[in-house]
Amino acid sequence: VDRDDATVALPNYALVNAGLSYDLNDSAAVYLRIENLLDKDYETAGGFRAQPRIAYLGLRYRRLP
């Protein structure tokens, strides 16, 4: 339910997100994260569409003591 001047009932939705990570060595890893994998159209507030499918690819580095 979204509330502003009036109460607006929003439809239910389910999202599928996925992620994976691969360790390159003890301190570095490459990762891939996909949000809204099925590219579902949904609203978190009345009249405002949420993000379409989006992917992130990155490198994580952790300095060892």
A tleap script that builds the chain and sets N, CA, C and O, in Angstrom:
source leaprc.protein.ff14SB
mol = sequence {
  NVAL ASP ARG ASP ASP ALA THR VAL ALA LEU
  PRO ASN TYR ALA LEU VAL ASN ALA GLY LEU
  SER TYR ASP LEU ASN ASP SER ALA ALA VAL
  TYR LEU ARG ILE GLU ASN LEU LEU ASP LYS
  ASP TYR GLU THR ALA GLY GLY PHE ARG ALA
  GLN PRO ARG ILE ALA TYR LEU GLY LEU ARG
  TYR ARG ARG LEU CPRO
}
set mol.1.N position { 0.852 -1.181 0.000 }
set mol.1.CA position { 0.000 0.000 0.000 }
set mol.1.C position { 0.893 1.238 0.000 }
set mol.1.O position { 1.833 1.341 0.788 }
set mol.2.N position { 0.589 2.163 -0.883 }
set mol.2.CA position { 1.305 3.432 -0.963 }
set mol.2.C position { 0.375 4.516 -0.438 }
set mol.2.O position { -0.812 4.523 -0.763 }
set mol.3.N position { 0.895 5.424 0.364 }
set mol.3.CA position { 0.053 6.480 0.927 }
set mol.3.C position { 0.635 7.846 0.621 }
set mol.3.O position { 1.815 8.104 0.859 }
set mol.4.N position { -0.202 8.706 0.097 }
set mol.4.CA position { 0.153 10.105 -0.118 }
set mol.4.C position { -1.046 10.881 0.376 }
set mol.4.O position { -1.239 11.000 1.586 }
set mol.5.N position { -1.854 11.408 -0.517 }
set mol.5.CA position { -3.112 12.033 -0.111 }
set mol.5.C position { -4.197 10.980 0.037 }
set mol.5.O position { -5.159 11.170 0.782 }
set mol.6.N position { -4.038 9.861 -0.680 }
set mol.6.CA position { -5.022 8.784 -0.638 }
set mol.6.C position { -4.279 7.452 -0.574 }
set mol.6.O position { -3.111 7.365 -0.953 }
set mol.7.N position { -4.945 6.448 -0.104 }
set mol.7.CA position { -4.351 5.115 -0.052 }
set mol.7.C position { -4.507 4.442 -1.411 }
set mol.7.O position { -5.608 4.379 -1.958 }
set mol.8.N position { -3.411 3.947 -1.945 }
set mol.8.CA position { -3.403 3.281 -3.240 }
set mol.8.C position { -2.886 1.866 -3.039 }
set mol.8.O position { -1.779 1.676 -2.535 }
set mol.9.N position { -3.669 0.881 -3.423 }
set mol.9.CA position { -3.241 -0.511 -3.315 }
set mol.9.C position { -2.384 -0.846 -4.529 }
set mol.9.O position { -2.816 -0.678 -5.669 }
set mol.10.N position { -1.171 -1.317 -4.279 }
set mol.10.CA position { -0.271 -1.709 -5.359 }
set mol.10.C position { -0.317 -3.219 -5.535 }
set mol.10.O position { -0.507 -3.944 -4.559 }
set mol.11.N position { -0.148 -3.708 -6.760 }
set mol.11.CA position { -0.180 -5.157 -6.984 }
set mol.11.C position { 1.038 -5.846 -6.357 }
set mol.11.O position { 2.104 -5.247 -6.210 }
set mol.12.N position { 0.854 -7.104 -5.996 }
set mol.12.CA position { 1.950 -7.906 -5.459 }
set mol.12.C position { 2.965 -8.190 -6.559 }
set mol.12.O position { 2.628 -8.200 -7.743 }
set mol.13.N position { 4.207 -8.419 -6.155 }
set mol.13.CA position { 5.236 -8.790 -7.117 }
set mol.13.C position { 6.302 -9.614 -6.405 }
set mol.13.O position { 6.446 -9.549 -5.184 }
set mol.14.N position { 7.037 -10.382 -7.180 }
set mol.14.CA position { 8.169 -11.155 -6.656 }
set mol.14.C position { 9.354 -10.890 -7.578 }
set mol.14.O position { 9.207 -10.854 -8.799 }
set mol.15.N position { 10.519 -10.707 -6.987 }
set mol.15.CA position { 11.731 -10.456 -7.758 }
set mol.15.C position { 12.693 -11.624 -7.620 }
set mol.15.O position { 12.743 -12.283 -6.582 }
set mol.16.N position { 13.451 -11.869 -8.669 }
set mol.16.CA position { 14.505 -12.881 -8.641 }
set mol.16.C position { 15.831 -12.142 -8.832 }
set mol.16.O position { 16.041 -11.480 -9.849 }
set mol.17.N position { 16.715 -12.262 -7.850 }
set mol.17.CA position { 18.047 -11.688 -7.912 }
set mol.17.C position { 19.051 -12.831 -7.841 }
set mol.17.O position { 18.774 -13.858 -7.222 }
set mol.18.N position { 20.212 -12.665 -8.465 }
set mol.18.CA position { 21.227 -13.720 -8.460 }
set mol.18.C position { 22.607 -13.101 -8.354 }
set mol.18.O position { 22.830 -11.965 -8.772 }
set mol.19.N position { 23.519 -13.858 -7.794 }
set mol.19.CA position { 24.889 -13.379 -7.698 }
set mol.19.C position { 25.856 -14.531 -7.580 }
set mol.19.O position { 25.511 -15.609 -7.094 }
set mol.20.N position { 27.066 -14.291 -8.031 }
set mol.20.CA position { 28.117 -15.277 -7.862 }
set mol.20.C position { 29.444 -14.557 -7.710 }
set mol.20.O position { 29.607 -13.406 -8.115 }
set mol.21.N position { 30.375 -15.266 -7.120 }
set mol.21.CA position { 31.679 -14.704 -6.850 }
set mol.21.C position { 32.729 -15.790 -7.065 }
set mol.21.O position { 32.497 -16.960 -6.761 }
set mol.22.N position { 33.878 -15.391 -7.589 }
set mol.22.CA position { 34.969 -16.331 -7.815 }
set mol.22.C position { 36.242 -15.746 -7.206 }
set mol.22.O position { 36.662 -14.648 -7.571 }
set mol.23.N position { 36.849 -16.481 -6.282 }
set mol.23.CA position { 38.086 -16.037 -5.639 }
set mol.23.C position { 39.258 -16.217 -6.592 }
set mol.23.O position { 39.532 -17.329 -7.044 }
set mol.24.N position { 39.948 -15.124 -6.898 }
set mol.24.CA position { 41.135 -15.185 -7.745 }
set mol.24.C position { 42.354 -15.625 -6.944 }
set mol.24.O position { 43.209 -16.355 -7.445 }
set mol.25.N position { 42.423 -15.174 -5.697 }
set mol.25.CA position { 43.469 -15.567 -4.749 }
set mol.25.C position { 42.951 -15.256 -3.347 }
set mol.25.O position { 41.752 -15.036 -3.177 }
set mol.26.N position { 43.819 -15.232 -2.346 }
set mol.26.CA position { 43.379 -15.003 -0.959 }
set mol.26.C position { 42.810 -13.602 -0.723 }
set mol.26.O position { 42.045 -13.402 0.221 }
set mol.27.N position { 43.166 -12.646 -1.554 }
set mol.27.CA position { 42.725 -11.277 -1.284 }
set mol.27.C position { 41.864 -10.653 -2.387 }
set mol.27.O position { 41.375 -9.538 -2.206 }
set mol.28.N position { 41.663 -11.330 -3.518 }
set mol.28.CA position { 40.884 -10.728 -4.613 }
set mol.28.C position { 39.829 -11.711 -5.130 }
set mol.28.O position { 40.047 -12.922 -5.183 }
set mol.29.N position { 38.700 -11.156 -5.501 }
set mol.29.CA position { 37.607 -11.957 -6.061 }
set mol.29.C position { 36.889 -11.129 -7.117 }
set mol.29.O position { 36.796 -9.908 -6.998 }
set mol.30.N position { 36.389 -11.784 -8.134 }
set mol.30.CA position { 35.561 -11.137 -9.150 }
set mol.30.C position { 34.122 -11.565 -8.872 }
set mol.30.O position { 33.878 -12.701 -8.465 }
set mol.31.N position { 33.166 -10.654 -9.092 }
set mol.31.CA position { 31.774 -10.996 -8.807 }
set mol.31.C position { 30.847 -10.491 -9.905 }
set mol.31.O position { 31.163 -9.552 -10.635 }
set mol.32.N position { 29.697 -11.143 -9.996 }
set mol.32.CA position { 28.617 -10.755 -10.897 }
set mol.32.C position { 27.328 -10.792 -10.096 }
set mol.32.O position { 27.034 -11.781 -9.425 }
set mol.33.N position { 26.562 -9.717 -10.168 }
set mol.33.CA position { 25.266 -9.645 -9.478 }
set mol.33.C position { 24.225 -9.148 -10.469 }
set mol.33.O position { 24.448 -8.157 -11.163 }
set mol.34.N position { 23.091 -9.833 -10.535 }
set mol.34.CA position { 21.994 -9.425 -11.411 }
set mol.34.C position { 20.754 -9.222 -10.549 }
set mol.34.O position { 20.338 -10.119 -9.816 }
set mol.35.N position { 20.178 -8.045 -10.647 }
set mol.35.CA position { 18.949 -7.734 -9.922 }
set mol.35.C position { 17.796 -7.706 -10.920 }
set mol.35.O position { 17.954 -7.258 -12.055 }
set mol.36.N position { 16.636 -8.189 -10.484 }
set mol.36.CA position { 15.442 -8.285 -11.331 }
set mol.36.C position { 15.743 -9.142 -12.561 }
set mol.36.O position { 15.507 -8.728 -13.696 }
set mol.37.N position { 16.258 -10.321 -12.317 }
set mol.37.CA position { 16.708 -11.249 -13.356 }
set mol.37.C position { 15.651 -11.505 -14.429 }
set mol.37.O position { 15.989 -11.623 -15.607 }
set mol.38.N position { 14.393 -11.592 -14.048 }
set mol.38.CA position { 13.314 -11.878 -15.005 }
set mol.38.C position { 12.719 -10.614 -15.624 }
set mol.38.O position { 11.736 -10.685 -16.361 }
set mol.39.N position { 13.319 -9.455 -15.323 }
set mol.39.CA position { 12.895 -8.163 -15.862 }
set mol.39.C position { 11.421 -7.878 -15.595 }
set mol.39.O position { 10.677 -7.497 -16.498 }
set mol.40.N position { 11.011 -8.068 -14.345 }
set mol.40.CA position { 9.627 -7.859 -13.908 }
set mol.40.C position { 9.325 -6.366 -13.798 }
set mol.40.O position { 10.120 -5.612 -13.237 }
set mol.41.N position { 8.171 -5.932 -14.333 }
set mol.41.CA position { 7.710 -4.555 -14.143 }
set mol.41.C position { 6.971 -4.483 -12.814 }
set mol.41.O position { 6.047 -5.260 -12.573 }
set mol.42.N position { 7.376 -3.550 -11.949 }
set mol.42.CA position { 6.721 -3.410 -10.658 }
set mol.42.C position { 6.881 -1.980 -10.160 }
set mol.42.O position { 7.711 -1.225 -10.666 }
set mol.43.N position { 6.083 -1.619 -9.171 }
set mol.43.CA position { 6.138 -0.289 -8.565 }
set mol.43.C position { 6.292 -0.444 -7.060 }
set mol.43.O position { 5.585 -1.236 -6.436 }
set mol.44.N position { 7.217 0.315 -6.477 }
set mol.44.CA position { 7.337 0.345 -5.019 }
set mol.44.C position { 6.569 1.529 -4.438 }
set mol.44.O position { 6.293 1.566 -3.239 }
set mol.45.N position { 6.226 2.491 -5.287 }
set mol.45.CA position { 5.385 3.629 -4.920 }
set mol.45.C position { 4.488 3.916 -6.117 }
set mol.45.O position { 4.932 3.818 -7.261 }
set mol.46.N position { 3.253 4.263 -5.870 }
set mol.46.CA position { 2.295 4.479 -6.944 }
set mol.46.C position { 2.805 5.419 -8.027 }
set mol.46.O position { 3.175 6.556 -7.736 }
set mol.47.N position { 2.827 4.949 -9.284 }
set mol.47.CA position { 3.235 5.772 -10.408 }
set mol.47.C position { 4.732 5.814 -10.680 }
set mol.47.O position { 5.161 6.451 -11.642 }
set mol.48.N position { 5.537 5.150 -9.851 }
set mol.48.CA position { 6.989 5.164 -10.032 }
set mol.48.C position { 7.486 3.754 -10.300 }
set mol.48.O position { 7.553 2.923 -9.394 }
set mol.49.N position { 7.837 3.489 -11.569 }
set mol.49.CA position { 8.346 2.165 -11.933 }
set mol.49.C position { 9.730 1.961 -11.326 }
set mol.49.O position { 10.523 2.898 -11.234 }
set mol.50.N position { 10.006 0.744 -10.921 }
set mol.50.CA position { 11.313 0.406 -10.359 }
set mol.50.C position { 12.276 0.059 -11.487 }
set mol.50.O position { 11.893 0.010 -12.656 }
set mol.51.N position { 13.527 -0.179 -11.121 }
set mol.51.CA position { 14.580 -0.496 -12.082 }
set mol.51.C position { 14.250 -1.721 -12.929 }
set mol.51.O position { 13.660 -2.680 -12.429 }
set mol.52.N position { 14.623 -1.698 -14.201 }
set mol.52.CA position { 14.541 -2.924 -14.993 }
set mol.52.C position { 15.711 -3.839 -14.605 }
set mol.52.O position { 16.426 -3.553 -13.644 }
set mol.53.N position { 15.905 -4.905 -15.326 }
set mol.53.CA position { 17.034 -5.803 -15.050 }
set mol.53.C position { 18.330 -4.990 -15.090 }
set mol.53.O position { 18.525 -4.156 -15.975 }
set mol.54.N position { 19.204 -5.243 -14.125 }
set mol.54.CA position { 20.482 -4.531 -14.071 }
set mol.54.C position { 21.549 -5.507 -13.591 }
set mol.54.O position { 21.292 -6.349 -12.731 }
set mol.55.N position { 22.744 -5.387 -14.152 }
set mol.55.CA position { 23.845 -6.294 -13.804 }
set mol.55.C position { 25.040 -5.483 -13.322 }
set mol.55.O position { 25.314 -4.390 -13.819 }
set mol.56.N position { 25.739 -6.038 -12.350 }
set mol.56.CA position { 26.956 -5.440 -11.811 }
set mol.56.C position { 28.083 -6.460 -11.931 }
set mol.56.O position { 27.922 -7.620 -11.552 }
set mol.57.N position { 29.201 -6.032 -12.449 }
set mol.57.CA position { 30.395 -6.862 -12.536 }
set mol.57.C position { 31.493 -6.092 -11.833 }
set mol.57.O position { 31.690 -4.905 -12.092 }
set mol.58.N position { 32.213 -6.764 -10.939 }
set mol.58.CA position { 33.215 -6.027 -10.199 }
set mol.58.C position { 34.333 -6.895 -9.670 }
set mol.58.O position { 34.335 -8.118 -9.814 }
set mol.59.N position { 35.276 -6.223 -9.057 }
set mol.59.CA position { 36.420 -6.859 -8.440 }
set mol.59.C position { 36.482 -6.404 -6.992 }
set mol.59.O position { 36.454 -5.206 -6.709 }
set mol.60.N position { 36.565 -7.363 -6.074 }
set mol.60.CA position { 36.712 -7.051 -4.647 }
set mol.60.C position { 38.147 -7.350 -4.242 }
set mol.60.O position { 38.712 -8.381 -4.604 }
set mol.61.N position { 38.711 -6.440 -3.497 }
set mol.61.CA position { 40.064 -6.642 -2.993 }
set mol.61.C position { 40.046 -6.458 -1.479 }
set mol.61.O position { 39.480 -5.492 -0.966 }
set mol.62.N position { 40.659 -7.376 -0.789 }
set mol.62.CA position { 40.721 -7.315 0.675 }
set mol.62.C position { 42.174 -7.411 1.074 }
set mol.62.O position { 42.851 -8.395 0.773 }
set mol.63.N position { 42.651 -6.380 1.755 }
set mol.63.CA position { 44.043 -6.351 2.211 }
set mol.63.C position { 44.185 -7.265 3.412 }
set mol.63.O position { 43.464 -7.121 4.399 }
set mol.64.N position { 45.093 -8.182 3.330 }
set mol.64.CA position { 45.319 -9.130 4.421 }
set mol.64.C position { 46.237 -8.510 5.470 }
set mol.64.O position { 47.135 -7.735 5.140 }
set mol.65.N position { 46.006 -8.856 6.728 }
set mol.65.CA position { 46.859 -8.294 7.802 }
set mol.65.C position { 48.283 -8.814 7.749 }
set mol.65.O position { 49.110 -8.437 8.579 }
savepdb mol mol.pdb
quit
